[in-house]
Amino acid sequence: MESTSIFCPTSEGPPAEYVSAMADLEKRAGRGELTLRQVRHEIFALRERYGAEVALVMQWAARSH
């Protein structure tokens, strides 16, 4: 399966769709609907989908808290 990035990352902040998807993952994990392995897989898939490098994701997280 070939992955395609749908977002050109910038340091401005994450796209709304990324934020929404991460919030959904947090809620589902909090309710026990996902295992840690599933959450990790979903997070890596989101990062790949949005073309976000680890350093950029860390910047987004730091700004959101």
MOPAC internal coordinates of N, CA, C and O (Angstrom, degrees):
PM7 1SCF
backbone

  N    0.0000 0     0.00 0     0.00 0    0    0    0
  C    1.4427 1     0.00 0     0.00 0    1    0    0
  C    1.5179 1   108.31 1     0.00 0    2    1    0
  O    1.2310 1   120.50 1   -49.99 1    3    2    1
  N    1.3046 1   116.66 1   130.01 1    3    2    1
  C    1.4528 1   121.99 1  -179.64 1    5    3    2
  C    1.5173 1   109.41 1   -94.69 1    6    5    3
  O    1.2310 1   120.65 1   -48.16 1    7    6    5
  N    1.3201 1   116.37 1   131.84 1    7    6    5
  C    1.4571 1   119.27 1   179.24 1    9    7    6
  C    1.5158 1   109.62 1   -97.54 1   10    9    7
  O    1.2310 1   121.42 1   -34.36 1   11   10    9
  N    1.3014 1   114.88 1   145.64 1   11   10    9
  C    1.4486 1   120.82 1   179.54 1   13   11   10
  C    1.5116 1   108.79 1  -126.88 1   14   13   11
  O    1.2310 1   120.67 1   -51.59 1   15   14   13
  N    1.3051 1   116.32 1   128.41 1   15   14   13
  C    1.4496 1   121.08 1   177.82 1   17   15   14
  C    1.5198 1   109.09 1   -75.55 1   18   17   15
  O    1.2310 1   120.37 1   -45.94 1   19   18   17
  N    1.3309 1   116.90 1   134.06 1   19   18   17
  C    1.4568 1   120.22 1  -179.74 1   21   19   18
  C    1.5183 1   112.02 1  -107.77 1   22   21   19
  O    1.2310 1   120.51 1  -173.79 1   23   22   21
  N    1.3091 1   116.64 1     6.21 1   23   22   21
  C    1.4516 1   120.37 1  -175.14 1   25   23   22
  C    1.5039 1   109.59 1  -142.13 1   26   25   23
  O    1.2310 1   120.52 1   -46.01 1   27   26   25
  N    1.2874 1   116.61 1   133.99 1   27   26   25
  C    1.4594 1   121.09 1   174.43 1   29   27   26
  C    1.5195 1   106.78 1   -92.81 1   30   29   27
  O    1.2310 1   119.50 1   -74.39 1   31   30   29
  N    1.3253 1   118.56 1   105.61 1   31   30   29
  C    1.4616 1   120.71 1  -172.31 1   33   31   30
  C    1.5192 1   113.54 1   -65.28 1   34   33   31
  O    1.2310 1   121.95 1   -37.26 1   35   34   33
  N    1.3112 1   113.88 1   142.74 1   35   34   33
  C    1.4601 1   121.80 1   173.56 1   37   35   34
  C    1.5111 1   107.55 1  -135.65 1   38   37   35
  O    1.2310 1   120.79 1    -9.78 1   39   38   37
  N    1.2927 1   116.09 1   170.22 1   39   38   37
  C    1.4635 1   119.35 1   178.31 1   41   39   38
  C    1.5216 1   111.30 1   -85.96 1   42   41   39
  O    1.2310 1   119.83 1  -176.21 1   43   42   41
  N    1.3285 1   117.92 1     3.79 1   43   42   41
  C    1.4652 1   122.27 1  -179.13 1   45   43   42
  C    1.5218 1   112.25 1   -66.12 1   46   45   43
  O    1.2310 1   120.40 1   150.86 1   47   46   45
  N    1.2839 1   116.85 1   -29.14 1   47   46   45
  C    1.4549 1   121.13 1  -178.10 1   49   47   46
  C    1.5103 1   110.02 1   139.26 1   50   49   47
  O    1.2310 1   120.85 1   -14.06 1   51   50   49
  N    1.3079 1   115.99 1   165.94 1   51   50   49
  C    1.4618 1   119.76 1  -177.07 1   53   51   50
  C    1.5260 1   111.34 1   -74.01 1   54   53   51
  O    1.2310 1   120.55 1   -27.23 1   55   54   53
  N    1.3200 1   116.55 1   152.77 1   55   54   53
  C    1.4651 1   119.55 1   174.55 1   57   55   54
  C    1.5271 1   109.95 1   -68.82 1   58   57   55
  O    1.2310 1   120.63 1   -26.10 1   59   58   57
  N    1.3003 1   116.39 1   153.90 1   59   58   57
  C    1.4667 1   121.64 1  -177.53 1   61   59   58
  C    1.5281 1   111.96 1   -57.04 1   62   61   59
  O    1.2310 1   120.26 1   142.86 1   63   62   61
  N    1.3267 1   117.11 1   -37.14 1   63   62   61
  C    1.4646 1   120.47 1  -179.05 1   65   63   62
  C    1.5287 1   111.20 1   -64.70 1   66   65   63
  O    1.2310 1   120.70 1   143.07 1   67   66   65
  N    1.3201 1   116.26 1   -36.93 1   67   66   65
  C    1.4660 1   121.55 1   178.51 1   69   67   66
  C    1.5290 1   109.60 1   -65.83 1   70   69   67
  O    1.2310 1   120.70 1   133.70 1   71   70   69
  N    1.3234 1   116.26 1   -46.30 1   71   70   69
  C    1.4658 1   121.36 1   179.81 1   73   71   70
  C    1.5237 1   110.07 1   -60.62 1   74   73   71
  O    1.2310 1   120.48 1   135.46 1   75   74   73
  N    1.3180 1   116.69 1   -44.54 1   75   74   73
  C    1.4575 1   121.37 1   179.93 1   77   75   74
  C    1.5264 1   111.51 1   -62.67 1   78   77   75
  O    1.2310 1   120.52 1   136.51 1   79   78   77
  N    1.3179 1   116.61 1   -43.49 1   79   78   77
  C    1.4653 1   120.66 1   179.81 1   81   79   78
  C    1.5240 1   111.32 1   -64.82 1   82   81   79
  O    1.2310 1   120.33 1   139.74 1   83   82   81
  N    1.3303 1   116.98 1   -40.26 1   83   82   81
  C    1.4656 1   119.85 1   178.70 1   85   83   82
  C    1.5288 1   110.88 1   -66.99 1   86   85   83
  O    1.2310 1   120.25 1   140.01 1   87   86   85
  N    1.3251 1   117.12 1   -39.99 1   87   86   85
  C    1.4653 1   120.72 1   178.27 1   89   87   86
  C    1.5247 1   110.33 1   -62.75 1   90   89   87
  O    1.2310 1   120.58 1   139.80 1   91   90   89
  N    1.3234 1   116.50 1   -40.20 1   91   90   89
  C    1.4605 1   120.74 1   177.76 1   93   91   90
  C    1.5239 1   110.81 1   -63.09 1   94   93   91
  O    1.2310 1   120.64 1   137.63 1   95   94   93
  N    1.3286 1   116.38 1   -42.37 1   95   94   93
  C    1.4691 1   120.03 1   177.59 1   97   95   94
  C    1.5234 1   111.00 1   -61.05 1   98   97   95
  O    1.2310 1   120.53 1   136.69 1   99   98   97
  N    1.3330 1   116.59 1   -43.31 1   99   98   97
  C    1.4676 1   120.47 1   179.45 1  101   99   98
  C    1.5198 1   111.01 1   -60.88 1  102  101   99
  O    1.2310 1   120.32 1   135.73 1  103  102  101
  N    1.3260 1   116.99 1   -44.27 1  103  102  101
  C    1.4647 1   121.09 1   179.82 1  105  103  102
  C    1.5231 1   111.10 1   -63.17 1  106  105  103
  O    1.2310 1   120.86 1   132.72 1  107  106  105
  N    1.3320 1   115.96 1   -47.28 1  107  106  105
  C    1.4621 1   120.07 1  -179.02 1  109  107  106
  C    1.5266 1   111.35 1   -63.56 1  110  109  107
  O    1.2310 1   120.38 1   139.45 1  111  110  109
  N    1.3157 1   116.89 1   -40.55 1  111  110  109
  C    1.4681 1   120.46 1   178.39 1  113  111  110
  C    1.5241 1   110.19 1   -66.42 1  114  113  111
  O    1.2310 1   120.57 1   139.97 1  115  114  113
  N    1.3228 1   116.52 1   -40.03 1  115  114  113
  C    1.4600 1   121.09 1   179.05 1  117  115  114
  C    1.5166 1   112.93 1   -63.11 1  118  117  115
  O    1.2310 1   120.77 1   148.83 1  119  118  117
  N    1.3169 1   116.13 1   -31.17 1  119  118  117
  C    1.4695 1   120.81 1   178.05 1  121  119  118
  C    1.5253 1   112.22 1   -84.83 1  122  121  119
  O    1.2310 1   120.80 1   178.11 1  123  122  121
  N    1.3305 1   116.07 1    -1.89 1  123  122  121
  C    1.4583 1   119.96 1   179.43 1  125  123  122
  C    1.5152 1   114.10 1    80.03 1  126  125  123
  O    1.2310 1   120.26 1  -162.97 1  127  126  125
  N    1.3287 1   117.11 1    17.03 1  127  126  125
  C    1.4601 1   120.87 1  -179.06 1  129  127  126
  C    1.5247 1   112.60 1   -79.68 1  130  129  127
  O    1.2310 1   120.19 1   163.12 1  131  130  129
  N    1.3270 1   117.25 1   -16.88 1  131  130  129
  C    1.4614 1   121.90 1  -177.95 1  133  131  130
  C    1.5195 1   110.16 1  -128.22 1  134  133  131
  O    1.2310 1   120.93 1   -35.42 1  135  134  133
  N    1.3133 1   115.82 1   144.58 1  135  134  133
  C    1.4591 1   120.11 1   172.84 1  137  135  134
  C    1.5253 1   108.42 1   -82.58 1  138  137  135
  O    1.2310 1   120.46 1   -13.23 1  139  138  137
  N    1.3107 1   116.73 1   166.77 1  139  138  137
  C    1.4589 1   120.93 1   177.17 1  141  139  138
  C    1.5237 1   110.05 1   -59.01 1  142  141  139
  O    1.2310 1   120.73 1   139.70 1  143  142  141
  N    1.3071 1   116.21 1   -40.30 1  143  142  141
  C    1.4732 1   120.42 1   178.86 1  145  143  142
  C    1.5289 1   111.06 1   -61.19 1  146  145  143
  O    1.2310 1   120.40 1   137.04 1  147  146  145
  N    1.3309 1   116.84 1   -42.96 1  147  146  145
  C    1.4603 1   120.50 1   179.18 1  149  147  146
  C    1.5291 1   111.31 1   -65.41 1  150  149  147
  O    1.2310 1   120.55 1   138.85 1  151  150  149
  N    1.3251 1   116.56 1   -41.15 1  151  150  149
  C    1.4666 1   120.65 1   179.14 1  153  151  150
  C    1.5184 1   110.02 1   -62.39 1  154  153  151
  O    1.2310 1   120.36 1   133.57 1  155  154  153
  N    1.3105 1   116.91 1   -46.43 1  155  154  153
  C    1.4670 1   120.25 1   178.47 1  157  155  154
  C    1.5227 1   111.01 1   -58.30 1  158  157  155
  O    1.2310 1   120.91 1   134.84 1  159  158  157
  N    1.3239 1   115.86 1   -45.16 1  159  158  157
  C    1.4649 1   120.24 1   179.53 1  161  159  158
  C    1.5320 1   110.75 1   -59.88 1  162  161  159
  O    1.2310 1   120.47 1   134.24 1  163  162  161
  N    1.3153 1   116.71 1   -45.76 1  163  162  161
  C    1.4637 1   121.14 1  -179.11 1  165  163  162
  C    1.5329 1   111.59 1   -64.64 1  166  165  163
  O    1.2310 1   120.38 1   139.94 1  167  166  165
  N    1.3233 1   116.88 1   -40.06 1  167  166  165
  C    1.4652 1   120.43 1   179.22 1  169  167  166
  C    1.5232 1   110.50 1   -64.60 1  170  169  167
  O    1.2310 1   120.43 1   134.30 1  171  170  169
  N    1.3185 1   116.78 1   -45.70 1  171  170  169
  C    1.4657 1   119.50 1   178.50 1  173  171  170
  C    1.5272 1   110.90 1   -62.77 1  174  173  171
  O    1.2310 1   120.34 1   141.43 1  175  174  173
  N    1.3292 1   116.96 1   -38.57 1  175  174  173
  C    1.4691 1   120.38 1   178.19 1  177  175  174
  C    1.5257 1   111.07 1   -64.33 1  178  177  175
  O    1.2310 1   120.39 1   139.44 1  179  178  177
  N    1.3310 1   116.86 1   -40.56 1  179  178  177
  C    1.4690 1   120.01 1   177.40 1  181  179  178
  C    1.5194 1   111.25 1   -64.01 1  182  181  179
  O    1.2310 1   120.81 1   135.01 1  183  182  181
  N    1.3201 1   116.06 1   -44.99 1  183  182  181
  C    1.4668 1   119.43 1   179.14 1  185  183  182
  C    1.5162 1   110.45 1   -59.44 1  186  185  183
  O    1.2310 1   120.44 1   137.91 1  187  186  185
  N    1.3164 1   116.76 1   -42.09 1  187  186  185
  C    1.4608 1   120.68 1   179.81 1  189  187  186
  C    1.5288 1   110.64 1   -67.05 1  190  189  187
  O    1.2310 1   120.78 1   137.14 1  191  190  189
  N    1.3080 1   116.11 1   -42.86 1  191  190  189
  C    1.4666 1   120.62 1  -178.67 1  193  191  190
  C    1.5241 1   111.73 1   -61.92 1  194  193  191
  O    1.2310 1   120.58 1   140.91 1  195  194  193
  N    1.3145 1   116.50 1   -39.09 1  195  194  193
  C    1.4603 1   120.59 1  -177.95 1  197  195  194
  C    1.5208 1   112.63 1   -95.04 1  198  197  195
  O    1.2310 1   120.08 1  -174.55 1  199  198  197
  N    1.3086 1   117.45 1     5.45 1  199  198  197
  C    1.4589 1   121.03 1   176.57 1  201  199  198
  C    1.5116 1   113.25 1    61.77 1  202  201  199
  O    1.2310 1   120.47 1  -147.54 1  203  202  201
  N    1.3094 1   116.70 1    32.46 1  203  202  201
  C    1.4625 1   121.26 1  -175.61 1  205  203  202
  C    1.5259 1   111.06 1   -96.61 1  206  205  203
  O    1.2310 1   120.73 1   -59.47 1  207  206  205
  N    1.3029 1   116.20 1   120.53 1  207  206  205
  C    1.4618 1   121.90 1   175.04 1  209  207  206
  C    1.5288 1   109.18 1   -74.84 1  210  209  207
  O    1.2310 1   120.45 1   -20.97 1  211  210  209
  N    1.3162 1   116.75 1   159.03 1  211  210  209
  C    1.4651 1   122.16 1  -177.67 1  213  211  210
  C    1.5289 1   111.18 1   -56.32 1  214  213  211
  O    1.2310 1   119.96 1   134.55 1  215  214  213
  N    1.3200 1   117.67 1   -45.45 1  215  214  213
  C    1.4686 1   120.61 1  -178.17 1  217  215  214
  C    1.5253 1   111.26 1   -60.62 1  218  217  215
  O    1.2310 1   120.28 1   140.65 1  219  218  217
  N    1.3164 1   117.07 1   -39.35 1  219  218  217
  C    1.4593 1   120.81 1   179.80 1  221  219  218
  C    1.5233 1   110.91 1   -68.55 1  222  221  219
  O    1.2310 1   120.35 1   137.98 1  223  222  221
  N    1.3138 1   116.93 1   -42.02 1  223  222  221
  C    1.4650 1   121.04 1   177.83 1  225  223  222
  C    1.5247 1   109.97 1   -61.15 1  226  225  223
  O    1.2310 1   120.19 1   139.89 1  227  226  225
  N    1.3237 1   117.24 1   -40.11 1  227  226  225
  C    1.4656 1   121.02 1   178.47 1  229  227  226
  C    1.5322 1   110.70 1   -64.02 1  230  229  227
  O    1.2310 1   119.79 1   142.17 1  231  230  229
  N    1.3233 1   118.01 1   -37.83 1  231  230  229
  C    1.4668 1   121.10 1   176.22 1  233  231  230
  C    1.5229 1   110.22 1   -63.28 1  234  233  231
  O    1.2310 1   120.58 1   134.82 1  235  234  233
  N    1.3309 1   116.49 1   -45.18 1  235  234  233
  C    1.4608 1   120.44 1   178.82 1  237  235  234
  C    1.5254 1   110.48 1   -59.15 1  238  237  235
  O    1.2310 1   120.52 1   134.91 1  239  238  237
  N    1.3292 1   116.60 1   -45.09 1  239  238  237
  C    1.4617 1   121.15 1  -178.81 1  241  239  238
  C    1.5217 1   111.20 1   -63.91 1  242  241  239
  O    1.2310 1   120.26 1   138.84 1  243  242  241
  N    1.3162 1   117.10 1   -41.16 1  243  242  241
  C    1.4669 1   120.95 1  -179.89 1  245  243  242
  C    1.5224 1   111.18 1   -63.66 1  246  245  243
  O    1.2310 1   120.40 1   142.76 1  247  246  245
  N    1.3048 1   116.85 1   -37.24 1  247  246  245
  C    1.4687 1   120.68 1  -179.28 1  249  247  246
  C    1.5182 1   112.46 1   -74.43 1  250  249  247
  O    1.2310 1   120.22 1   154.13 1  251  250  249
  N    1.3199 1   117.19 1   -25.87 1  251  250  249
  C    1.4593 1   119.95 1  -176.41 1  253  251  250
  C    1.5206 1   113.14 1   -83.22 1  254  253  251
  O    1.2310 1   119.93 1   169.42 1  255  254  253
  N    1.3229 1   117.73 1   -10.58 1  255  254  253
  C    1.4783 1   120.10 1  -178.43 1  257  255  254
  C    1.4896 1   111.80 1  -118.55 1  258  257  255
  O    1.2310 1   120.10 1   180.00 1  259  258  257

